Amino acid sequence: CFMAMNYICGETVKDIIQRDGPFEPDEALHILQQVSEALHYAWSEGGLVHRDVKPENMMINDEGIVKLTDLGLAIPQDEWKEGMKISGSPSYMSPEQFTGKKLDCRSDIYSLGVSLYQMLSGELPFKGETLRTVAQQHFNDMPPPLHKLNPKVSPKLSRLVIKMMAKKPENRFQDMDDLLHHIW
């Protein structure tokens, strides 16, 4: 078996953050919009939950178009089964992803919120030496407000990120349409 995909001439969002530091807010929102549109398509067309949204899986090609990559952990929601293996990158996983609960697009919204936080601050909101420490932070801690870490980030944009990263799915944007409406 093998997987074939388009060649993308460009670099990952993570590489850009590491090289240049945080993105300007407008540029980060432009990236967020394009990734949200890709996730909207995956969810509305196939009920797919990506489960590994992070800056390493966002590539910007030479024309400035953002591509969401690595659907290796994606799963159609209707194929989820009790007791399935927990998958994802711990720094970006939603609280419900850690518990093995059935996921929907709100889990990807959480991961996208963590990614946006990193794009705007240059760092992850939760850090720890162990998986357990990072998981506990996802469940219990609120990250420092973005507008205090980066004065270019407005309080309104900071609130958008906090809503995306709400601990309970019912407190986040309920779908990609809702999120895209707020981005626009």
DRENTOR-595195 format. One record per atom (N, C-alpha, C): residue in one letter; x, y, z. Coordinates in steps of 0.1 Angstrom, whole numbers, plus 5000, padded with zeros to 4 digits. Example, Ala and Ser with C-alpha at 12.3 -4.5 7.8 and 13.67 -1.06 7.14 Angstrom:
A513249435078A512349555078A513249675078S512849785071S513749895071S512950005079
//
This chain:
C500849885000C500050005000C500950125000F500450234994F501150354994F500150474993M500550594996M499650704995M500350804986A499550854977A500050954967A499351084970M500151194970M499551324972M500251424963N499651544962N500251654954N501551694961Y502551734952Y503751794958Y503451944960I503851984972I503552124976I504952194977C505152284968C506452364969C506152474978G506752464990G506552575000G507052525013E506552575024E507052545037E505852535047T506152465058T505052455068T504952585077V503752605083V503552715091V504552705103K504752585108K505752565119K507152615116D507552575104D508952625099D508952775099I507952845094I507952985094I507953045108I507152985117I507153035131I508553025137Q509252905134Q510552885140Q511552985134R511453015121R512353105115R512153255118D510853295117D510553435117D509753485130G509353385138G508553425150G507153435147P506353495155P504853505154P504453575141F503353525135F502753585124F502053725128E501953805118E501053925120E499653875121P498853945129P497453895131P496653875118D496753965108D496053955096D496453835088E497753805088E498253695081E497853565088A497853555101A497453445108A495953415106L495153515105L493753505102L493453455088H494353495079H494253445065H494553295064I495553255072I495853115072I494753035079L494253085090L493153025097L491953005088Q491553105081Q490453095072Q490652985062Q491752975055Q491952875045Q491952735051V492552715063V492552585070V491052555074S490352645079S488952625083S488152585071E488352645060E487652605048E487952465044A489252425045A489552285042A488852185052L488852225064L488252135074L486752135072H486152245068H484752255065H484352155054Y485152155044Y484952065033Y485051915037A486151885045A486351745050A485151705058W484651795067W483551755076W482251755068S481951845059S480651845053S480551745042E481651715035E481651615024E481751465029G482551445040G482751315044G482651285059G482251385066G482151365081G483451335087L484551385080L485951355085L486351445097V486951385107V487551455117V489051435115H489851545113H491251535110H492051475121R491851515133R492551465145R494051495147D494551575138D495951615139D496251755133V495351845135V495551985130V496652045139K497652095132K498752165138K499552235128P500452335132P501152405122P502052325113E502552205117E503352125109E502552065097N501252055099N500452005088N499652105080M500152235081M499652345073M500852385065M500752385052M501752425043M501352545035I502252635033I501952755024I502852735012N502152735000N502852714988N503452844983D504152834972D504852954966D503853074962E502553034960E501553144957E500853194969G501253144981G500653194993G499353114997I499053004990I497852924993I498252825003V497352815013V497552725025V496952585021K497652485024K497152345022K497252275035L496152205039L496152125051L496551985046T497551935053T498151805049T497951695060D498451585057D498551465067D497151425073L496351365064L495051315069L495251165073G496451135077G496750995081G495950945094L495651045102L494851005114L493351045113A492951105101A491551135099A490651015100I489451035105I488550925106I487150985103P486350905095P484950945094P484250925107Q483451025111Q482851015125Q482050895126D481350845116D480550735117D481250595118E482650605117E483450485119E484050475133W483750585141W484250585155W483650465163K484450405171K483950295180K484550315194E483650275204E484150285218E485450205219G486350265227G487650205229G488650215219M488350295208M489350315198M490650375204K491750345197K493050405201K493050555200I493550625210I493650765210I494750805201S494450905192S495450945183S495551095182G496751145179G496851295177G498251335183S498451465182S499651525188S499251595201P499751545212P499351585225P499251735227S500251815221S500251955223S499052025217Y498351955208Y497252015200Y495951945202M495851845210M494651755212M493651825220S492351815217S491251865225S491151775237P490551835248P490351745260P489551615257E488551625249E487751505246E488551405238Q489551445230Q490451355223Q491251275232F491751335243F492551265253F491751155260T490351175261T489551075268T489050965259G489150975246G488650875237G487250885234K486651005237K485251025234K485051045219K483751025215K483451045200K483751185197L484451215186L484851345182L483951395170D483951525169D483251595158D484151705154C483651795145C484451905140C484952005151R484252005163R484652095173R485952055179S486351925178S487651885183S488751945174D488551945161D489452015151D489452165154I488352225157I488352365160I489252395172Y489252305182Y490152325194Y491552325189S491952215182S493352205177S493752325168L492752375160L493052495152L493252615161G492552625172G492752735182G494152725188V494552605191V495952595197V496952635186S496752595174S497652635163S497652785161L496452845161L496352995160L497153065171Y496953015183Y497653065195Y499153065192Q499652955187Q501052945184Q501453035173M500653055163M500953145152M501053285157L500253325167L500253465171L501253495182S501653385190S502553405201S503953355199G504053255189G505353195187G505553075197E504653045206E504852935215E503452865217L503652745222L502452665226L501852715238P500452705239P499852745252P500052655264F500352535261F500552435272F501852355269K502652355279K503952285278K504152205290G504852085289G505152005300G506151905297E506751845307E507751735305E507151605301T505851585306T505251455303T503851475296L503451365290L502151365284L501051395294R501151335306R500151365316R500051515320T501151575321T501251715325T500551805314V500851775301V500251845290V498751825290A498351695291A496951665291A496151735302Q496751735314Q496051805325Q495951955323Q496952015316Q496752155312Q495652175302H495552085293H494452095283H493052095290F492952015301F491751995308F491452115318N492552165324N492352255336N492852395334D493752425326D494452555326D493952645314M493952765317M493752865306M495152925303P495452935290P496752995286P496753145289P497953205290P498053345291P497253415279P496553525282P495853585271P496853635260L496453615247L497353645236L497653795236H496653875238H496854025237H497854075247K498153995258K499154035268K500553985263L500553875256L501853825251L502353895238N501353935230N501654005217N500754125216P501354245218P500454365218P499854395204K500254325194K499654335181K498254265180V498054175189V496854095189V495754175197S494654195190S493554265197S492854185207P492154245217P491354165227P490354075219K489754135208K488754055201K489253935195L490453935189L491153815183L491553725195S491953775206S492353695217S491053615222R489953675222R488653615226R488253505216L488553525203L488253425193L489053295196V490353315199V491153195202V490753125215I490353205225I489853145237I488653065235K487753115227K486453045224K486752915216M487752925207M488152805199M488652695208M489352745219M490052655228M489252625241A487952645241A487152625252A487252475256K487252445269K487452315274K486352215270K485152265270K483952185267K483552215252P483352115244P482952135230P481752225228E480752215238E479552295236E479852445238N481052485243N481352625245N482252675234R482552595224R483352635213R482352675202F482952725191F482152735178F481652605175Q480352595171Q479652465170Q479952395157D480452465147D480852405134D481752505127M482252465115M483152545108M482452665102D481152655099D480352775094D480352885104D480152845116D480152945127D481453005129L482552925129L483852985130L484253075118L483953025106L484253105094L483553245095H482253245099H481553365101H482253465110H482753415121H483453505130H484853545125I485553465117I486753505111I486553615101W485453605093W485153705083W484753835089
//
